[in-house]
Amino acid sequence: MSEAVQPVAPASAETPSGKGAKDENFPVGSFLLPKYLRPHVATFYAFARAIDDVADNPDLPGEEKIRRLQAFDAALRGEPGYGAEYQKAHALRASMIETGVTTQHGSDLVAAFVQDAQKNRYAKWSELLGYCELSANPVGRYLLDLHGEEKSGYRYSDALCTVLQIVNHLQDCADDKRELDRVYVLSDWLAEENGEIDDIDKPALSEGLRAVINRMLDGCDALMEDARQLPSALKSKHLAMESAIIVRLADRLIKRLRNGDPLTSRVALSKMDFALAGLRGAVAGFFDAGKGVH
C-alpha cells in the first residue's frame, strides 16, 4: 500500500478550469449509450476533469499538484481520512463498486497527471505511447468494462484513445508550451528534422516542426488501422455506434492537422464534421457491432 497522503484543506482540492464535455473532440456519454449507464460515464468524466484541472493549473507548484492528485487517488481507493473535498473520487468509487468496474482505470489517470507534474518533455515515440497508456487508454478500457465487453477489445480502444490524445497534444501544442512549459512534440524527431523546441513559440510552423507533426500523424494513421476495428470488436450496439462516430472524428482531425497550422489558429472540428461523423458512424456502428475483427 502506498504511503498515506495528507488531505488538503476542505474545499481546496479542486481547481476548476471551466472546461467540460463540450470542449472535447468526442462525445462524452451521449444519448447513444444506454440511459442507465450515462450517469456512471458522467461520474467518471467528472473525476477525470477534476484531476486534469489540477494537473493543468499553471498557478500550482508541481509538488502541490502531486499531493492533491495522490489524495484523489487515495480517496478513490477507499483510504480513510478524505472528506467532501474529494467528493468526485468518492462518487466514482461508489459508481465502480455498483458496476463492478475496477478503480484502477481512475488510478491510472491519476498516475498520468502526476507524470505531467514531473515530466514536461518527450523525446521518443515510445515515451509518448507510454504516457498515453495512462492518460488516454484507461478511458476506453473503462467504457468497455462498463458495457461488459471482452478485454480483447482493449487493443482497439487503446489505439483509438491514443490517437485522440496525440492529436489533442498537437492541437494544443502552443498553449501547452506557453502556459505550462509542457511539450509532447518529440524532441528527437525535431533534432532529426533540423528543428527545435522553441519553434513552437513561433507564429507559424517551421519546416522542421511541420515535418515532425506529419511524422506523428503518420504514427496516428498506423494506430487507426486497429482503431477502425473497434466497432466490430464490440457486442454492444450502443457502444459500437458511439465508437464508430469517434473513429470518424479521429480520422477527420488527423486530416485537418495535416492541412492546418496549430500555431496560427486552433485546428478543430466543425459542426459539419460532427454531423457527418454522427450520421455515418451511427449507421456503420449499428451494423458492425458483433461482427468480430478479421
C-alpha positions as CSV (number, residue, x, y, z in Angstrom):
1,M,0.0,0.0,0.0
2,S,1.2,3.5,-0.8
3,E,2.2,5.9,1.9
4,A,-0.7,7.8,3.4
5,V,-1.3,11.2,1.7
6,Q,-2.4,14.0,4.0
7,P,-5.6,15.6,2.8
8,V,-5.6,19.2,1.8
9,A,-7.9,21.7,3.5
10,P,-11.7,21.4,2.7
11,A,-12.9,23.0,-0.5
12,S,-9.3,23.4,-1.8
13,A,-8.7,20.1,-3.5
14,E,-10.2,21.0,-6.9
15,T,-9.2,23.9,-9.2
16,P,-11.9,24.0,-11.8
17,S,-10.9,25.4,-15.2
18,G,-14.4,25.8,-16.6
19,K,-13.8,23.2,-19.2
20,G,-16.4,20.5,-19.8
21,A,-17.6,17.8,-22.1
22,K,-18.4,20.4,-24.7
23,D,-14.7,21.2,-25.1
24,E,-13.8,17.6,-26.0
25,N,-13.1,16.2,-29.5
26,F,-15.5,13.4,-28.9
27,P,-19.0,12.8,-27.4
28,V,-19.0,12.2,-23.7
29,G,-21.8,9.9,-22.5
30,S,-24.0,10.8,-25.5
31,F,-27.6,9.7,-26.0
32,L,-26.3,6.7,-27.9
33,L,-25.2,5.0,-24.8
34,P,-27.7,3.1,-22.6
35,K,-29.6,5.5,-20.4
36,Y,-28.9,3.6,-17.2
37,L,-25.1,3.8,-17.9
38,R,-24.9,7.5,-18.7
39,P,-24.8,8.7,-15.1
40,H,-21.8,6.4,-14.5
41,V,-20.0,7.8,-17.5
42,A,-20.7,11.3,-16.3
43,T,-19.2,10.4,-12.9
44,F,-16.1,9.0,-14.5
45,Y,-15.7,12.1,-16.6
46,A,-16.2,14.4,-13.6
47,F,-13.4,12.7,-11.8
48,A,-11.2,12.8,-14.8
49,R,-11.9,16.5,-15.4
50,A,-11.2,17.4,-11.8
51,I,-7.8,15.8,-11.7
52,D,-6.9,17.0,-15.2
53,D,-7.7,20.6,-14.0
54,V,-5.4,20.1,-11.0
55,A,-2.6,18.9,-13.3
56,D,-3.1,21.7,-15.8
57,N,-3.3,24.6,-13.2
58,P,-0.4,26.9,-14.0
59,D,-0.6,28.5,-10.6
60,L,0.1,25.3,-8.6
61,P,3.7,24.2,-8.0
62,G,4.4,20.6,-9.1
63,E,4.7,19.3,-5.5
64,E,1.2,20.6,-4.6
65,K,-0.3,19.1,-7.8
66,I,1.2,15.7,-6.9
67,R,-0.1,16.0,-3.3
68,R,-3.6,16.7,-4.4
69,L,-3.6,14.1,-7.1
70,Q,-2.3,11.4,-4.8
71,A,-5.0,12.4,-2.3
72,F,-7.7,12.0,-5.0
73,D,-6.3,8.5,-5.8
74,A,-6.3,7.6,-2.1
75,A,-9.9,8.6,-1.8
76,L,-10.8,6.7,-4.9
77,R,-9.2,3.5,-3.5
78,G,-11.2,4.0,-0.2
79,E,-8.4,5.0,2.1
80,P,-9.8,6.8,5.2
81,G,-9.4,10.5,6.1
82,Y,-10.6,12.1,2.9
83,G,-13.7,14.2,3.1
84,A,-16.1,16.1,1.0
85,E,-13.4,18.0,-0.9
86,Y,-12.8,14.7,-2.7
87,Q,-16.4,14.1,-3.5
88,K,-15.7,13.2,-7.1
89,A,-13.4,10.5,-6.1
90,H,-15.9,9.1,-3.6
91,A,-18.7,9.2,-6.2
92,L,-16.5,7.4,-8.7
93,R,-15.6,4.7,-6.1
94,A,-19.3,4.2,-5.4
95,S,-20.1,4.0,-9.1
96,M,-17.4,1.5,-9.7
97,I,-18.5,-0.7,-6.8
98,E,-22.0,-0.6,-8.2
99,T,-21.0,-1.5,-11.7
100,G,-18.1,-3.9,-10.9
101,V,-15.5,-1.9,-12.8
102,T,-12.0,-1.6,-11.3
103,T,-10.9,1.6,-9.8
104,Q,-7.5,1.0,-11.5
105,H,-8.8,3.0,-14.5
106,G,-9.1,6.1,-12.4
107,S,-5.8,5.4,-10.6
108,D,-4.1,5.2,-14.0
109,L,-5.4,8.6,-14.9
110,V,-4.0,10.0,-11.7
111,A,-0.6,8.4,-12.5
112,A,-0.6,10.2,-15.9
113,F,-1.3,13.6,-14.3
114,V,1.3,13.0,-11.7
115,Q,3.7,12.3,-14.6
116,D,2.6,15.7,-16.1
117,A,3.8,17.4,-12.9
118,Q,7.1,15.7,-13.1
119,K,7.9,15.4,-16.8
120,N,7.5,18.1,-19.4
121,R,9.4,16.8,-22.4
122,Y,9.2,13.7,-24.6
123,A,12.0,12.6,-26.8
124,K,10.8,9.3,-28.4
125,W,7.6,7.9,-29.8
126,S,7.7,5.0,-27.3
127,E,7.8,7.5,-24.4
128,L,4.7,9.3,-25.7
129,L,2.8,6.0,-26.2
130,G,3.7,5.1,-22.6
131,Y,2.2,8.3,-21.4
132,C,-1.0,7.7,-23.4
133,E,-1.3,4.2,-21.8
134,L,-2.0,6.1,-18.6
135,S,-3.6,9.3,-19.8
136,A,-5.9,8.1,-22.5
137,N,-6.3,4.4,-22.8
138,P,-8.0,3.9,-19.3
139,V,-11.0,5.9,-20.7
140,G,-11.7,3.4,-23.4
141,R,-11.0,0.5,-21.1
142,Y,-13.4,1.9,-18.6
143,L,-16.2,2.2,-21.2
144,L,-15.6,-1.4,-22.4
145,D,-15.7,-2.8,-18.9
146,L,-18.8,-0.7,-18.1
147,H,-20.6,-2.3,-21.1
148,G,-19.4,-5.8,-20.2
149,E,-17.2,-6.1,-23.2
150,E,-14.3,-8.6,-23.6
151,K,-10.8,-7.3,-22.6
152,S,-9.6,-8.4,-26.0
153,G,-11.2,-5.2,-27.3
154,Y,-8.7,-3.2,-25.3
155,R,-6.2,-3.4,-28.2
156,Y,-8.6,-1.5,-30.4
157,S,-9.9,1.0,-27.9
158,D,-6.3,1.7,-26.8
159,A,-5.4,2.6,-30.4
160,L,-8.3,5.0,-30.7
161,C,-7.7,6.6,-27.3
162,T,-4.0,7.1,-28.0
163,V,-4.7,8.8,-31.3
164,L,-7.2,11.1,-29.7
165,Q,-4.7,12.0,-27.1
166,I,-1.9,12.7,-29.6
167,V,-4.0,14.8,-31.9
168,N,-5.1,16.8,-28.9
169,H,-1.5,17.4,-27.9
170,L,-0.8,18.7,-31.4
171,Q,-3.9,20.9,-31.4
172,D,-2.8,22.5,-28.1
173,C,1.0,22.4,-28.6
174,A,1.4,26.2,-28.5
175,D,-0.8,26.7,-25.4
176,D,0.8,23.8,-23.6
177,K,4.2,25.2,-24.0
178,R,3.3,28.8,-23.3
179,E,1.1,28.2,-20.2
180,L,2.7,25.0,-18.7
181,D,6.1,24.7,-20.4
182,R,4.9,21.2,-21.4
183,V,5.8,19.8,-24.8
184,Y,4.7,16.5,-26.3
185,V,6.2,17.1,-29.7
186,L,9.1,14.7,-29.9
187,S,12.5,16.3,-29.4
188,D,14.5,13.5,-31.0
189,W,12.4,13.9,-34.2
190,L,12.8,17.7,-34.0
191,A,16.6,17.3,-34.0
192,E,16.4,14.9,-36.9
193,E,14.3,17.4,-38.9
194,N,16.6,20.4,-38.0
195,G,14.0,21.9,-35.8
196,E,14.0,22.8,-32.1
197,I,11.5,23.1,-29.2
198,D,11.4,26.9,-29.4
199,D,9.9,26.5,-32.9
200,I,6.6,26.0,-31.1
201,D,6.8,29.7,-29.9
202,K,6.8,31.0,-33.5
203,P,3.7,32.4,-35.1
204,A,3.6,29.7,-37.8
205,L,5.0,26.2,-38.2
206,S,8.7,25.9,-39.2
207,E,9.7,23.4,-41.8
208,G,11.2,21.1,-39.2
209,L,8.2,21.3,-36.9
210,R,5.8,20.7,-39.8
211,A,7.8,17.5,-40.6
212,V,7.6,16.3,-37.0
213,I,3.9,16.8,-36.8
214,N,3.4,14.9,-40.0
215,R,5.5,12.1,-38.7
216,M,3.4,12.0,-35.5
217,L,0.3,11.9,-37.6
218,D,1.8,9.1,-39.6
219,G,2.0,7.2,-36.3
220,C,-1.6,8.0,-35.6
221,D,-2.6,6.7,-39.1
222,A,-0.9,3.4,-38.3
223,L,-2.8,3.2,-35.0
224,M,-6.0,3.9,-36.8
225,E,-5.8,0.6,-38.5
226,D,-6.6,-1.0,-35.2
227,A,-8.9,1.7,-34.0
228,R,-11.2,1.2,-37.0
229,Q,-11.7,-2.4,-35.9
230,L,-13.2,-1.3,-32.6
231,P,-16.9,-1.2,-33.5
232,S,-16.7,-4.7,-34.9
233,A,-15.0,-5.9,-31.8
234,L,-17.9,-4.8,-29.6
235,K,-21.1,-6.7,-28.7
236,S,-23.0,-3.6,-27.6
237,K,-24.6,-1.8,-30.5
238,H,-24.8,1.4,-28.4
239,L,-21.1,1.4,-27.7
240,A,-20.3,0.3,-31.3
241,M,-22.3,3.2,-32.7
242,E,-20.6,5.8,-30.4
243,S,-17.2,4.2,-31.2
244,A,-17.8,4.4,-35.0
245,I,-18.6,8.1,-34.6
246,I,-15.4,8.7,-32.7
247,V,-13.3,6.8,-35.2
248,R,-14.6,9.1,-38.0
249,L,-13.9,12.2,-35.8
250,A,-10.3,11.0,-35.3
251,D,-9.8,10.4,-39.0
252,R,-11.1,13.9,-39.7
253,L,-8.9,15.5,-37.0
254,I,-5.8,13.9,-38.5
255,K,-6.7,15.2,-41.9
256,R,-7.3,18.7,-40.6
257,L,-4.0,18.7,-38.7
258,R,-2.1,17.7,-41.9
259,N,-3.6,20.6,-43.7
260,G,-3.7,23.2,-40.9
261,D,-1.2,25.1,-38.7
262,P,-1.9,24.8,-35.0
263,L,0.4,27.7,-34.3
264,T,-1.6,30.1,-36.4
265,S,-5.0,29.1,-35.1
266,R,-6.6,26.1,-33.3
267,V,-7.2,23.3,-35.7
268,A,-10.6,22.0,-34.7
269,L,-13.6,20.0,-36.0
270,S,-16.6,21.9,-37.4
271,K,-20.2,21.3,-36.7
272,M,-20.5,19.7,-40.1
273,D,-17.7,17.3,-39.2
274,F,-19.6,16.2,-36.1
275,A,-22.9,16.0,-38.0
276,L,-21.4,13.8,-40.8
277,A,-19.5,11.6,-38.4
278,G,-22.6,11.2,-36.2
279,L,-24.8,10.1,-39.1
280,R,-22.4,7.8,-40.9
281,G,-20.8,6.5,-37.8
282,A,-24.1,5.6,-36.0
283,V,-25.3,3.7,-39.0
284,A,-22.0,1.9,-39.6
285,G,-21.6,1.0,-35.9
286,F,-25.1,-0.4,-35.7
287,F,-24.4,-2.9,-38.4
288,D,-20.7,-3.6,-37.5
289,A,-21.4,-4.5,-33.8
290,G,-20.8,-8.1,-33.1
291,K,-19.2,-8.9,-36.4
292,G,-15.8,-9.6,-34.9
293,V,-12.4,-8.5,-36.0
294,H,-11.0,-10.1,-39.2
